[in-house]
Amino acid sequence: MPELTKMIAIPVDGSENALRSLDYLNLMYGPEHNLEVNLFYVLPSLPLTLTEDPTMDRAMADKLKIIKAKNIRMAERILVEAKAALIHKGFSEERITTFYLKKKMSVAQEICIWAEGKQADTVLMTTRGRSRLEAFFMGEVASRTLEHCRVCPVWIVEGTVKFKSVLIGLDGSNYALGAVDHAGFMLSGTDCQVTLFHTMKHLRRFIPLEVIEEAPELEELWKHKAGQRIAPHMKQAKEMLLEAGLTENQIATKMVDGSRSPAKDILDEARKNGYGTIVLGRHGTSMVKEFFMGSVVRKVLDNCHGLAVWVVQ
């Protein structure tokens, strides 16, 4: 069966850090993989009160035209440089598309609307772009993109990612299995090692430690029950990866006794054992309406330097 093309949308802003998205793409896939890469730039825009002012004199209107033309030239230069960087890595010019979008809403909304409309398989971006003094601040845009993209997965790269191994967080929710499904498709045809990872809740996340100490056998019973509960999900997740085309040798499973913080457990596992990518479902078993504040995803994103985090809707 022929390998399906993976369509990856990469917003760029002209900063060196934004180009790290391209380094990550090369690390995970290399130039020979069946990818369709879309590099795009969202044009900054002046306030409508200036651009649509009917009382503006001719001289000022001409200056606005000059600014718009310069804006487009800058976009074209940024896109040419990003495309050249990928070609230098060996990627085929025919598989790379470049374009710029005129900004009508926020940059993040433009990214999400385009990606979802084109049915992109993912949006890949870094968390830092130009300096905080400049208008296009990729860190803020990345955060807003995660907020607005409700269909298309978003991959966030923080710093330089050195390792290809992938850690998939599994908690028994359908959202986690959705993350497995996405990872299976996106990693098919690669040689990436993948670990299905579950951190079991410690009873001290429910009741104080001094209370648990009165009945240590209760903790052992809880571990047994928790392990039984997650086992079918681990099995199903592994079968999904195999069905997607990964091999037995690529897949491992791991369950650990959790701490008070599942996010910390995930990050500790990634850093101590040489993972470069963490894959998470946007929601977990708690089904919190908004995942941004206080959730596992948000905490992982806040501490993911040197890692890529795939957030799957």
Protein Blocks (a to p, Z undefined) as FASTA:
>chain_A
ZZdddddddddehiaklmmmmmmmmmmnommbccddddddddddddfklmmcckbcfklm
mmmmmmmmmmmmmmmmmmmmmmmmmmmnopafklpccdddddfbdfklmmmmmmmmnopa
bdcddfbdcdfkbmblfklmmmmmmmmmmmbccdddehjafbfbdcdddehiaklmmmmm
mmmmmmgoiacdcddddddddfklmbcfklmmmmmmlmmmmmmmmmmmmmmmmmmmmmmm
mmnopafklpccddddddfblklmmmmmmmmnopabdcddfbdfkopablkgopaklmmm
mmmghiacdddZZ
